[in-house]
């Protein structure tokens, strides 16, 4: 099922890479990405809060002015190598070079990134990077793993090339450089394909399910939607073009589209009408995945569905954690407008109870729902999770029975992820970036809320 088919298309002032299945209508932004983005209205507070002053320095490479601050020094050279490597490959695909270096602005963590004053809008939990169309700035943060960072970086650089080509094409004709507005599948699908170079498992899952369930989308239909399909199906379309005609044709289409339009660019470059290409592409997908129909069962044939996003009017049901006895499941959902933590019967999905209201107070500013990693203690009495609290993250422990937050631990860290209990229930292990970006922290907390004196704690919800 496609849960978010009615997202509005934002205006084109910037290209925002979202780990998202829904696009927020941010002014002057186009959202791009992989998983789920929080609604713009679900941000804590009305104004962007800046907790830190960043002492930016500039590292110049052949094609970038890389802005960074001391906490990133250990990783900035790696980022520079990744950026130049991606530039070399993409410049060949697009047959295009930049006339001057572009600003690449790096933040050490998601919390730092969300404080940026480059953009006045609130940056959601699902936004990993932004490529700005007006001033050519590429802005992103270091996540916990280099592969994720390189994916985001390459994706944003594709957008930087697209924007540069569109601008130069318009200026060569004396026209408005912002007048050309290609469909989202054209921009986002191209960025995903040129980042991965393949049908990755996530996109393969969508294609398989779309084939077996009957919701594969024609190019014409894809041009009228603004949800996750523009990424997954768009990536698959450009993969089909790249493997059949060669990646150099992608660059040719990109060069021609701002001058003569998308349909004419495909006709001139591939000698095929877009509607015919759509039919051939969908046939190729079905030939690949329909023979697998006998190898897979429908989920409802061997499992019971616990949530229904349509009935619940929810955009996300994420981060499920099963209690040790298998009787309960905790998860994050926005069915009540904000991202909250719920618990329900693990067999039927009934008896849903809200354990925690998120995004309403400074203690639970953002539940980090994409990486929150809810975790039950071995006896099922406690639930551990993390949340953004001001300029840092906190690790919380809730007693499930009375929904009391019995511990709040802060380590001066931004980006606490995946807490997990030890078998004896006396320790919690979690990961998160240290300030030099190359070291993981490990923390522990006693099961009963006897918090070590060296760590800040607070009681109450």
Residue pairs with C-beta under 8 A, 6 or more apart in sequence:
1 213
1 215
1 309
1 310
2 215
2 227
2 228
2 229
3 21
3 227
3 309
3 310
3 315
4 21
4 22
4 227
4 228
4 315
5 225
5 227
5 229
6 227
7 22
7 23
7 225
7 226
7 227
8 23
8 25
8 226
9 23
9 30
9 184
9 226
10 16
10 23
10 24
10 25
10 26
10 27
10 28
10 29
10 30
10 31
10 226
11 27
11 28
11 29
11 30
12 28
12 30
12 133
12 178
12 181
13 27
13 28
13 29
13 132
13 133
13 134
14 28
14 29
14 30
14 119
14 130
14 131
14 132
14 133
14 134
15 29
15 30
15 32
15 130
15 131
15 132
15 133
15 156
15 159
15 162
15 163
15 187
16 26
16 29
16 30
16 31
16 32
16 127
16 129
16 130
16 131
17 31
17 32
17 33
17 127
17 128
17 129
17 130
17 131
17 140
17 152
17 155
17 156
17 159
17 191
18 24
18 31
18 32
18 33
18 34
18 37
18 124
18 126
18 127
18 128
19 33
19 34
19 35
19 36
19 37
19 126
19 127
19 128
19 370
20 31
20 33
20 34
20 35
20 36
20 37
20 126
20 228
21 35
21 36
21 37
21 227
21 228
21 315
21 316
22 36
22 37
22 39
22 227
22 228
22 315
23 30
23 31
23 37
23 226
23 227
24 31
24 37
24 38
24 39
24 40
24 124
25 40
26 40
26 121
27 121
28 133
28 134
29 119
29 121
29 130
30 184
30 187
30 188
31 37
31 127
32 155
32 159
32 187
32 188
32 191
32 231
33 126
33 127
33 128
33 155
33 231
34 202
34 231
35 126
35 370
36 126
36 315
36 316
36 318
36 369
36 370
37 124
37 125
37 126
37 127
38 124
38 125
38 126
38 334
38 339
38 359
38 366
38 369
39 124
39 315
39 334
40 121
40 122
40 124
41 337
42 124
42 334
42 337
42 338
42 339
42 359
43 122
43 124
43 359
43 366
44 359
44 360
44 361
44 362
44 365
44 366
45 365
48 114
48 115
48 117
48 120
48 122
49 115
49 390
50 115
50 117
51 111
51 115
51 390
51 391
52 112
52 115
52 391
54 69
54 107
54 112
55 69
55 70
56 67
56 68
56 69
56 105
57 67
57 68
57 69
57 70
58 65
58 66
58 67
58 68
59 65
59 66
59 68
59 76
59 77
59 80
60 66
60 101
61 80
61 83
61 84
61 101
62 84
62 101
63 83
63 84
63 87
63 98
63 101
63 102
64 80
64 83
64 84
64 87
64 101
64 102
64 103
64 104
65 101
65 102
65 103
65 104
66 76
66 79
66 80
66 83
66 104
66 106
67 103
67 104
67 105
67 106
68 76
68 79
68 106
69 108
71 108
71 435
71 436
71 437
72 79
72 106
72 107
72 108
72 142
72 437
73 436
74 436
74 437
74 438
75 142
75 436
75 437
75 438
76 106
78 146
79 104
79 106
79 142
79 149
79 153
82 149
82 150
82 153
82 154
83 104
83 153
83 157
86 150
86 153
86 154
86 157
87 157
90 154
90 157
90 158
90 161
90 194
91 97
91 161
93 194
93 247
93 248
93 250
93 251
94 161
94 165
94 251
94 254
94 255
95 248
95 251
95 252
95 255
96 161
96 164
96 165
96 251
96 255
98 160
98 164
102 136
102 137
102 138
102 160
103 135
103 136
103 137
103 138
104 138
105 116
105 118
105 137
105 138
105 139
105 140
106 140
106 141
106 142
107 113
107 116
107 139
107 140
107 141
107 142
108 141
108 142
108 414
108 433
108 435
108 437
109 141
109 142
109 414
109 415
109 433
110 125
110 141
110 143
110 414
110 415
111 388
111 391
111 392
111 393
111 414
111 415
112 141
112 414
113 123
113 127
113 139
113 140
113 141
114 122
114 123
115 391
116 123
116 139
118 130
118 132
118 137
118 139
119 130
119 132
119 139
123 130
125 339
125 366
125 368
125 369
125 370
126 370
128 140
128 141
128 143
128 148
128 152
129 138
129 139
129 140
129 141
129 152
129 153
129 155
129 156
130 138
130 139
130 140
130 156
131 137
131 138
131 139
131 156
131 159
131 160
131 163
132 138
132 139
133 163
133 178
136 160
136 163
136 164
138 156
138 157
138 160
140 149
140 152
140 153
140 156
142 149
142 433
142 437
143 149
143 152
143 415
144 371
144 415
144 417
144 431
144 432
144 433
144 440
151 195
151 196
154 194
154 195
155 191
155 192
155 195
156 191
158 190
158 191
158 194
158 195
159 187
159 191
161 254
162 187
162 190
162 191
162 254
165 254
165 255
165 258
166 177
166 180
166 258
167 177
169 180
169 255
169 258
169 259
170 176
170 177
170 178
170 179
170 180
170 258
171 177
172 259
173 259
180 257
180 258
182 257
182 262
183 222
183 223
183 230
183 262
184 225
184 226
184 230
184 234
185 219
185 222
185 223
185 229
185 230
185 233
185 234
185 237
186 234
186 257
186 262
188 230
188 231
188 234
188 235
189 230
189 231
189 233
189 234
189 235
189 236
189 237
189 238
190 234
190 238
190 250
190 254
192 203
192 231
192 232
192 234
192 235
192 238
193 234
193 235
193 238
193 239
193 242
193 250
194 238
194 247
194 250
196 203
196 235
197 242
198 239
199 207
199 235
199 236
199 239
202 232
203 232
203 235
203 236
206 228
206 229
206 232
206 233
206 236
207 216
207 232
207 233
207 236
207 285
207 288
207 289
208 289
208 292
208 296
210 216
210 217
210 233
210 285
211 285
211 286
211 288
211 289
211 290
212 289
212 290
212 292
212 293
212 296
216 233
216 282
216 285
216 286
217 225
217 229
217 233
218 275
218 278
218 282
219 237
219 274
219 275
219 277
219 278
219 281
220 274
220 275
220 278
222 229
222 230
222 233
222 234
222 237
236 281
236 285
237 281
238 250
240 280
240 281
240 284
241 249
241 250
241 253
241 270
241 277
242 249
242 250
245 269
245 270
249 269
249 270
252 269
253 265
253 266
253 269
253 270
256 264
256 265
256 268
256 269
257 265
259 265
260 268
262 274
263 273
263 274
266 272
266 273
266 274
266 277
267 273
267 274
270 277
272 280
299 305
304 347
304 348
304 349
305 349
306 329
306 344
306 346
306 348
306 349
307 314
307 317
307 331
307 333
307 349
309 315
309 316
309 317
312 333
312 335
313 335
314 333
314 334
314 335
315 334
316 332
316 333
316 334
316 339
316 369
317 331
317 332
317 333
317 335
318 331
318 332
318 333
318 369
318 370
318 372
319 331
319 332
319 369
319 372
319 373
319 374
320 329
320 330
320 331
320 374
321 329
321 330
321 331
321 373
321 374
321 375
321 376
321 383
322 328
322 329
322 346
322 376
323 329
323 330
323 346
323 376
323 380
324 376
324 377
324 378
324 379
324 380
325 380
326 346
327 345
327 346
327 347
328 343
328 344
328 345
328 346
328 380
328 400
329 343
329 344
329 345
329 346
330 341
330 342
330 343
330 355
330 374
330 376
330 383
331 341
331 342
331 343
331 344
331 374
332 339
332 340
332 341
332 342
332 358
332 367
332 369
332 372
332 374
333 339
333 340
333 342
334 340
335 342
336 354
338 357
338 358
338 359
338 360
339 358
339 359
339 366
339 367
339 369
340 354
340 355
340 356
340 357
340 358
340 367
341 354
341 355
341 356
341 358
341 367
341 374
341 383
341 385
342 352
342 353
342 354
342 355
343 352
343 353
343 355
343 400
344 350
344 351
344 352
344 353
345 351
355 383
355 398
355 400
355 403
356 364
356 385
356 398
356 403
356 405
356 461
357 364
358 364
358 366
358 367
358 387
359 365
359 366
359 367
362 389
362 390
363 387
363 389
363 394
363 408
363 458
364 387
364 389
365 387
365 388
365 389
365 390
366 387
366 388
367 385
367 386
367 387
367 388
368 386
368 387
368 388
368 393
368 415
368 416
368 417
371 415
371 417
371 418
372 385
372 386
372 387
372 417
373 385
373 386
373 417
373 418
373 419
373 420
373 430
374 383
374 384
374 385
375 383
375 384
375 385
375 418
375 419
375 420
375 421
375 428
376 382
376 383
376 384
376 400
376 421
377 383
377 384
377 421
377 425
377 447
378 421
378 423
378 424
378 425
379 425
380 400
381 399
381 400
381 401
382 397
382 398
382 399
382 400
382 406
382 425
382 447
383 397
383 398
383 400
384 395
384 396
384 397
384 398
384 419
384 421
384 428
385 395
385 396
385 398
385 419
386 393
386 394
386 395
386 396
386 416
386 417
386 419
386 430
387 393
387 394
387 396
389 408
389 410
391 414
392 410
392 411
392 412
392 413
392 414
393 410
393 413
393 414
393 415
393 416
393 432
394 408
394 409
394 410
394 416
395 407
395 408
395 409
395 410
395 411
395 416
395 419
395 428
395 430
395 443
395 445
396 405
396 407
396 408
396 409
397 405
397 406
397 407
397 408
397 409
397 428
397 445
397 449
398 404
398 405
398 406
398 461
399 406
403 461
404 459
404 460
404 461
405 459
405 460
405 461
406 449
406 459
407 445
407 449
407 451
407 457
407 459
408 456
408 457
408 458
408 459
409 443
409 445
409 451
409 455
409 456
409 457
410 455
410 456
411 432
411 441
411 443
411 455
413 432
413 433
413 434
413 441
414 432
414 433
415 432
415 433
416 430
416 431
416 432
417 430
417 431
417 432
418 430
418 431
419 428
419 429
419 430
420 428
420 429
420 430
421 427
421 428
422 428
422 429
425 447
426 446
426 447
427 444
427 445
427 446
428 443
428 444
428 445
429 442
429 443
429 444
430 441
430 442
430 443
431 440
431 441
431 442
432 440
432 441
433 439
433 440
433 441
434 440
434 441
443 455
445 451
445 452
445 455
446 452
449 457
449 459
451 457
